[in-house]
Amino acid sequence: MKVNKKDQSKINKIIKEIGLVNKKMIGLKKASDVEFVFDKMDDETKDAVKSLINHLMVARAKKEYGIE
């Protein structure tokens, strides 16, 4: 069976979309695992982790926008 260029382009686009969905599913699985571990932490450790994440997000935003 011979596939024309238009159909091959559609097939390639679908394959790419499937790959993106697979990557997102892997990311969701990892997030679920992290959430499970996070739920097992004591409150003091949870607060420390939240604070660290917040600090890193602020630092990244400052770097991204050139703010000192």
NUKELUM-185412 format. One record per residue: residue number from 1; residue in one letter; z, x, y of N, C-alpha, C in turn. Coordinates in steps of 0.02 Angstrom, whole numbers. Each point is the difference from the previous one (the first is absolute). Layout:
PT   koldo   fivo      nc3      nc1      nc2     cac3     cac1     cac2      cc3      cc1      cc2
PT     NUM      a        Z        X        Y        Z        X        Y        Z        X        Y
...
! end
This chain:
PT   koldo   fivo      nc3      nc1      nc2     cac3     cac1     cac2      cc3      cc1      cc2
PT       1      m        0       42      -59        0      -42       59        0       44       62
PT       2      k      -45      -14       45       -6       39       61       34      -37       57
PT       3      v       38       37       41       37      -30       55      -32       23       65
PT       4      n      -16      -48       44      -29       19       64       53       27       48
PT       5      k      -21       30       54       46       33       47       49      -49       31
PT       6      k      -22      -60       15       43      -50       31       57      -19      -48
PT       7      d      -17      -12      -63       51      -18      -49       47       59      -14
PT       8      q      -29       61       -2       42       59      -11       49        9       57
PT       9      s      -21      -15       60       44        5       58       57      -50       -6
PT      10      k      -15      -61      -22       52      -50      -10       49       21      -55
PT      11      i      -27       28      -54       42       24      -55       47       56       25
PT      12      n      -27       47       37       41       55       26       54      -26       46
PT      13      k      -15      -50       41       49      -29       45       57      -33      -39
PT      14      i      -17      -36      -52       50      -34      -43       44       52      -35
PT      15      i      -30       54      -25       38       52      -33       49       33       49
PT      16      k      -23       11       61       43       30       52       59      -47       15
PT      17      e      -14      -65        7       53      -49       14       51       -2      -58
PT      18      i      -24        4      -61       45        0      -58       45       61        3
PT      19      g      -28       57       19       39       61        6       54       -7       53
PT      20      l      -17      -31       56       50      -11       53       56      -46      -23
PT      21      v      -18      -52      -36       50      -47      -27       46       36      -49
PT      22      n      -28       42      -42       40       38      -48       49       45       36
PT      23      k      -23       34       53       45       43       38       57      -40       31
PT      24      k      -16      -59       26       51      -42       30       51      -23      -52
PT      25      m      -24      -17      -60       45      -21      -53       46       56      -21
PT      26      i      -25       62       -3       42       57      -16       53       10       55
PT      27      g      -21       -8       62       47        6       56       54      -54       -3
PT      28      l      -18      -60      -18       49      -54       -6       49       13      -57
PT      29      k      -24       28      -55       43       17      -56       51       53       21
PT      30      k      -23       51       36       45       53       24       51      -29       48
PT      31      a      -21      -45       44       46      -32       47       52      -41      -36
PT      32      s      -21      -34      -52       47      -39      -41       52       45      -32
PT      33      d      -22       57      -26       46       48      -31       50       26       52
PT      34      v      -24       16       59       44       25       53       50      -53       20
PT      35      e      -23      -62        6       44      -55       19       56       -9      -52
PT      36      f      -18        8      -64       49       -7      -54       54       54        8
PT      37      v      -20       62       12       48       55        8       41      -12       63
PT      38      f      -33      -22       54       35      -12       63       54      -53       -8
PT      39      d      -15      -52      -38       49      -53      -11       62       24      -38
PT      40      k       -7       53      -40       56       26      -37       46       46       42
PT      41      m      -24       20       59       39       46       42       59      -36       31
PT      42      d       52       40       17       56      -30       37      -21       -9       73
PT      43      d       38      -40       37      -19      -18       68       -5       60       47
PT      44      e       44       48       -8       -2       59       44      -64       40      -10
PT      45      t      -21        7      -62      -62       36      -15      -60      -39       25
PT      46      k        1      -66       -9      -55      -41       26       -8        8       75
PT      47      d       57       -1       36       -3        9       73      -28       68       19
PT      48      a       19       52      -37      -24       67       14      -76        4      -12
PT      49      v      -24      -30      -54      -71        1      -15      -39      -40       53
PT      50      k       26      -58       20      -33      -40       52       -4       40       65
PT      51      s       54       34       17        2       40       61      -51       57       -2
PT      52      l       -5       33      -57      -48       54       -8      -71      -25        5
PT      53      i      -15      -56      -32      -67      -29        4      -16      -18       72
PT      54      n       47      -31       35      -11      -18       70      -14       62       42
PT      55      h       40       52      -10       -9       63       37      -70       29      -12
PT      56      l      -22        0      -63      -65       28      -17      -57      -42       30
PT      57      m        8      -66        1      -51      -43       29       -6       11       75
PT      58      v       57        7       33        0       13       73      -32       68       14
PT      59      a       18       50      -39      -28       67        9      -76       -1      -10
PT      60      r      -23      -36      -50      -72       -5      -12      -36      -34       58
PT      61      a       30      -54       25      -31      -36       56       -2       44       62
PT      62      k       54       37       12        1       45       58      -55       53       -6
PT      63      k       -7       28      -59      -51       51      -12      -70      -29        8
PT      64      e       -9      -60      -26      -65      -33        2      -21      -15       72
PT      65      y       47      -19       42      -17      -18       69       16       54       50
PT      66      g       20       59      -24       13       57       44       60       -9       45
PT      67      i       50      -36      -23       61      -11       38       51       52      -21
PT      68      e       36       27       50       52       50      -17       68      -30       -4
! end
